Amino acid sequence: MLYQTPAVPSYSITPSKTSINEGETLTTTVTTSNVAQGTTLYWIIDEHTGTINAADFSSGALSGSDTTSNNTITFSHTIAADATTEGEEKFIIKLYTDSGYTNNVANTSLISINDTSQPPSSPTYVLSAFFPICNRQYLVFANKCCIFKDKT
């Protein structure tokens, strides 16, 4: 009798970008091998820097699940083009085989959200003056040359 070792399942999870601006869409692709067709896999966003929450996405969730089809799962997130200045935020997406998120089988590389919002602008003041050409014998007052009288 010949014993065959079962094929070991493998998983990869790849983001379409590792640096993304607010307003752009991130597409994530999960690829499997030696995993049964129709297997449900689970993913979750794992914050690394900044504060990542649901408001950072105009579409897509912080976690989810899907079933494999032709050894592939694809899902997308659109980064919210908000007016909040929050600085760069970084996260990874972790892939699990269970809904309890205990069997982590793959992670994306680090993904950076570039903050494209502008901080509130401060008013800008420009000082300028127009003085007619005067010589030393005149005093400039209220943008006009006035005669300067010496009291000596």
C-alpha positions as CSV (number, residue, x, y, z in Angstrom):
1,M,0.0,0.0,0.0
2,L,1.3,3.4,-1.0
3,Y,0.7,6.3,1.3
4,Q,0.5,9.8,-0.2
5,T,1.1,12.9,1.8
6,P,-1.8,15.3,1.4
7,A,-1.1,18.5,-0.4
8,V,-0.5,21.4,2.0
9,P,-2.9,24.3,1.5
10,S,-1.3,27.7,0.7
11,Y,-2.7,31.2,0.9
12,S,-1.5,34.6,-0.3
13,I,-3.2,38.0,0.0
14,T,-2.0,40.9,-2.2
15,P,-3.2,44.5,-2.3
16,S,-3.3,46.4,-5.6
17,K,-1.3,49.2,-4.0
18,T,0.8,49.7,-0.9
19,S,0.4,53.5,-1.0
20,I,-3.0,54.9,-1.7
21,N,-4.5,58.4,-1.7
22,E,-7.8,59.3,-0.1
23,G,-10.5,58.8,-2.8
24,E,-8.8,55.9,-4.5
25,T,-9.9,52.2,-4.5
26,L,-7.8,49.4,-3.0
27,T,-8.5,45.9,-4.5
28,T,-7.2,42.9,-2.5
29,T,-6.8,39.5,-4.1
30,V,-6.6,36.3,-2.2
31,T,-5.1,33.3,-4.0
32,T,-5.1,29.8,-2.7
33,S,-3.8,26.4,-3.8
34,N,-4.7,23.0,-2.4
35,V,-7.8,24.6,-0.8
36,A,-11.3,23.1,-1.6
37,Q,-13.5,25.1,-4.0
38,G,-16.1,27.1,-2.1
39,T,-14.0,27.3,1.1
40,T,-15.0,30.4,3.2
41,L,-12.1,32.6,4.3
42,Y,-12.1,35.6,6.6
43,W,-10.2,38.8,6.6
44,I,-9.8,41.8,8.9
45,I,-8.0,45.1,8.8
46,D,-5.3,45.4,11.3
47,E,-4.3,49.0,12.2
48,H,-0.6,49.8,12.5
49,T,-0.3,53.6,12.7
50,G,-2.9,56.3,12.9
51,T,-6.5,55.5,13.7
52,I,-8.3,53.2,11.1
53,N,-12.0,53.0,11.5
54,A,-15.1,52.6,9.3
55,A,-15.1,56.4,8.5
56,D,-11.8,55.9,6.6
57,F,-13.7,53.9,3.9
58,S,-16.5,55.2,1.7
59,S,-17.0,51.5,0.7
60,G,-15.8,48.3,2.1
61,A,-15.8,47.0,5.7
62,L,-13.2,46.5,8.5
63,S,-13.7,42.8,8.3
64,G,-15.5,40.3,6.1
65,S,-15.6,36.9,4.5
66,D,-16.0,35.3,1.1
67,T,-15.8,31.9,-0.5
68,T,-13.1,30.8,-3.0
69,S,-14.0,30.5,-6.6
70,N,-11.3,29.1,-8.9
71,N,-8.8,29.5,-6.0
72,T,-9.4,33.2,-5.8
73,I,-11.3,35.8,-3.7
74,T,-11.3,39.6,-4.6
75,F,-12.7,42.4,-2.5
76,S,-12.3,46.2,-2.6
77,H,-12.2,49.2,-0.3
78,T,-12.6,52.8,-1.4
79,I,-10.7,55.2,0.9
80,A,-12.9,58.1,2.0
81,A,-11.8,61.5,0.6
82,D,-12.6,63.2,3.8
83,A,-11.8,66.8,4.8
84,T,-10.2,65.6,8.1
85,T,-6.5,66.2,8.4
86,E,-5.3,63.1,10.1
87,G,-1.9,62.4,8.7
88,E,-0.7,59.1,7.2
89,E,-2.4,55.9,8.4
90,K,-1.0,52.4,7.9
91,F,-2.6,49.0,8.1
92,I,-2.4,45.4,6.9
93,I,-5.1,43.0,6.0
94,K,-5.0,39.6,7.7
95,L,-6.4,36.4,6.3
96,Y,-7.9,33.7,8.5
97,T,-9.5,30.2,7.9
98,D,-11.9,30.6,10.8
99,S,-14.6,33.2,11.8
100,G,-13.0,33.5,15.3
101,Y,-9.9,35.0,13.6
102,T,-7.5,32.6,15.4
103,N,-5.9,30.7,12.4
104,N,-4.0,33.5,10.6
105,V,-2.7,32.1,7.2
106,A,-1.5,35.2,5.3
107,N,-1.1,39.0,5.6
108,T,-0.7,41.8,3.1
109,S,2.3,44.0,3.1
110,L,1.9,47.3,4.9
111,I,-0.5,49.6,3.2
112,S,-0.3,53.4,3.7
113,I,-3.2,55.8,3.3
114,N,-1.9,59.2,2.2
115,D,-3.8,62.1,3.8
116,T,-4.7,64.3,0.9
117,S,-7.0,66.6,2.8
118,Q,-5.7,70.1,3.5
119,P,-5.5,71.6,7.0
120,P,-7.8,74.7,7.4
121,S,-6.0,77.6,5.9
122,S,-5.1,80.6,8.0
123,P,-5.8,84.0,6.5
124,T,-2.9,85.5,4.6
125,Y,-2.1,89.2,5.0
126,V,0.0,91.2,2.6
127,L,1.4,94.5,3.7
128,S,2.2,97.0,1.1
129,A,2.6,100.7,0.9
130,F,2.9,103.2,-1.8
131,F,4.9,106.3,-1.0
132,P,5.6,109.0,-3.5
133,I,9.2,109.8,-4.0
134,C,10.2,112.3,-1.3
135,N,13.5,113.7,-0.4
136,R,14.9,114.4,3.1
137,Q,13.0,117.7,3.6
138,Y,9.7,116.0,3.5
139,L,7.9,113.7,5.9
140,V,5.8,110.8,4.6
141,F,2.4,110.8,6.3
142,A,-0.8,109.0,5.3
143,N,0.8,108.0,2.0
144,K,1.5,111.7,1.1
145,C,4.6,113.8,1.2
146,C,4.4,116.6,3.7
147,I,6.7,119.5,4.3
148,F,9.0,118.9,7.2
149,K,9.8,122.0,9.3
150,D,12.8,122.1,11.4
151,K,12.3,123.9,14.8
152,T,15.9,125.1,15.0
